Amino acid sequence: MTTEAAPALPVITQEPPTPATRRPRRSRSAGDWAILVGALVVAVVIAFPFLLIVINSFKSPADYNTSGPLSLPTELYFGGISAFWERVNFPQKLWNSFYISGLVALFAVLISVLNAFAIGIGRIRARTWIVVLFLLANLLPQEALLYPLYYLFREIGLYNNPWSVIIIFTVIQSAFGTYLLSSVYGTFPKEVLEAAALDGASRWQILWRVIVPISRPTLSVLMIFFFIWTWNEFLIPLTFLVSGDNQTVPVAISVLQGDRLMDVTTTSASALLGVIPTLVFFLIFQRTLTRGITAGAVK
Amino acid sequence: MAKAVPFVSARAVRRPAEDGLIPHRGRGGRWRYWLYLIPGLALLTVVVLVPVAANIGLSFTEWRGIRPPVFIGMENWVELFADDAFWASFRNSVFMIIAMVVVPTLLGLVLAAMLFDLIGRKFGGRLASTLRAVYYLPQILPVVIAGIVIGWILRPQNGALNTILEDLGAGGLTQNWLGHPDTALPSIMVVLVWVQIGYPVVIFMAALQRVDPELYEAAELDGANWFQRFRAITVVIIRPEIFVVTLTSTIAALKVFGPIYVLTRGGPGDSTLVPSYYAYTEFFQSQQIGYGSAIATALTVLIGLVAVVFIRAQSAVERKEREGL
């Protein structure tokens, strides 16, 4: 999954309490300033590649060759960006990524809710083993599923069809969702459920009219993570979406790397176009995620 | 759960914990909850369980993808254990672990403690969380895009790094960074450190909020220096997060695929080959599906072992700690 590398929910951590309110500031020694400089240097080193990509995406190749990668563009040049934009038909790739990730987020949350209802609320027999089974799906290397799935989807005619990727990631993401939601639902306030049952609501009604609305903050956080994780996926979309019309943003950008028509600034522009959507999501969603977790803490 | 303890335990006496949370009235026994699991379990079976089983089965066959697979027993496995490329790929996995687990976790501990403890306290929490956001930036990218960003900087002819080196008068140091066997693997490792560093920083900074500042002050009064406090207090309290970070990052390191695909395709030679890329090429380029399945199965087993060893180690440490107290 995300960046496969980091399947945690790190963005939702609360801001550290402002120290000024907790205690008076101490005097800053020379050593403190040295450490601050060190931390700033690390930040500059980490941000530097982004900076290089941004300034060089707006240069013409000639400008790049004469003035090098570090100087600002002599004039804003959109040739690289527009060349790559048209070459890969970028709006179409954006739409593909959006469509696939959006549907996966929706379906995976739905499946997670149904599973977690049976496991967390229903407390069915052997539930621990069922959770382990779902977790396996998340833990396994995707390579171990790759060829059998490739064969299966070719046989049923869904190869090179966005639905193959949608189905696969619905299962993989909902495996994580089942694990997380089952433990959330396991501690669901019992008196609320009992009151609903006393009012004559059936299980199905309790699920959709009581449990889902109350857990909505958690569900929306899950949905956002599923969306971003699916957006960032590479191996399975690369394998299953072979024709350009179906490719997602990361796949479309990566298959063109090393192409002889990609000059130095067009390549930079391609990286920039890959970076921008995820930056936008990060900025949009960060507030929702923080709000989601605090709202979830009420009950 | 801890919050509701008195309430829950009082209930538990009257109702066995095994019951569902919704009290049942006459109709619909507890088995009916299984109906809700049908879609999830059916999908899991088709998309995960059957393919994994098929993959294991295929590792005992010869299959070129057209005619039906032929059972050949252990042949793939025997070949695998004598295959230099296979061992090279796992050797490179060790370097992926250094780049994604060892370096980021150690650096992340230091950076998180620095941000939380020193910069947060003496220069303000806002500066600390801004720096944290910058460190986290590469984590939000699709890992292939991160690879492309760094790959662009490392381009051989007119790449940014080589151009900068020439401008600095160090033209002798210019390299075909990704094309030379000696520098390709370190270059990939730099990409992965860059991608990964924000993850431990963010998790550890969240964990550090559990540390009681008074504990620190007491230690300080007792004359403990920063490093002693760091080791005796910080590392001990956030140990659960250290386990989670190292486990999830190790698994991610064993699965690395995207950066290799976009940057080196495993080359030059086998110098950056990793198991997942090796399996991919066997499946889709060499059409040796049986052999690819054996590689993928070996990787799966290894990941399972890593998870088991980690979880065992964690519970052993916790047990020792409880006995020590």
Interface residues (C-beta under 8 A of the other chain):
Chain A: T2 T3 E4 A5 A6 P7 A8 P10 V11 T13 Q14 E15 P16 P17 T18 P19 A20 R22 R23 R25 R26 R28 D32 I35 L36 G38 A39 L40 V42 A43 I46 A47 P49 F50 L52 I53 N56 Y64 N65 G68 P69 L70 I111 S112 L114 N115 F117 A118 I119 G120 I121 G122 R123 I124 R125 I130 L133 F134 L136 A137 L139 L140 P141 Q142 E143 A144 L145 L146 Y147 P148 L149 Y150 L152 I167 I168 T170 V171 I172 S174 A175 T178 Y185 G186 T187 F188 P189 K190 L193 E194 A196 A197 S202 R203 I206 L207 I228 W231 N232 E233 F234 L235 L238 T239 V249 P250 I253 S254 Q257 V264 T267 S268 S270 A271 G274 V275 T278 L279 F281 F282
Chain B: M1 A4 R11 A17 E18 D19 G20 L21 I22 P23 R25 G28 R30 W31 R32 Y33 W34 L35 Y36 L37 P39 G40 L41 L43 L44 V46 V47 V48 L49 V50 P51 V52 A54 N55 L58 M100 L111 M114 L115 F116 L118 I119 G120 R121 K122 F123 G124 G125 R126 A128 S129 L131 V134 Y135 Y136 L137 P138 Q139 I140 L141 P142 V143 V144 I145 A146 G147 I148 V149 I150 G151 W152 I153 R155 N158 G159 A160 T163 I164 D167 W194 V195 Q196 I197 G198 Y199 V202 I203 M205 A206 Q209 P213 V244 T248 S249 I251 A252 L254 K255 F257 G258 Y261 V262 P275 S276 A279 Y280 F283 F284 I289 G292 S293 I295 A296 T297 L299 T300 I303 G304 A307
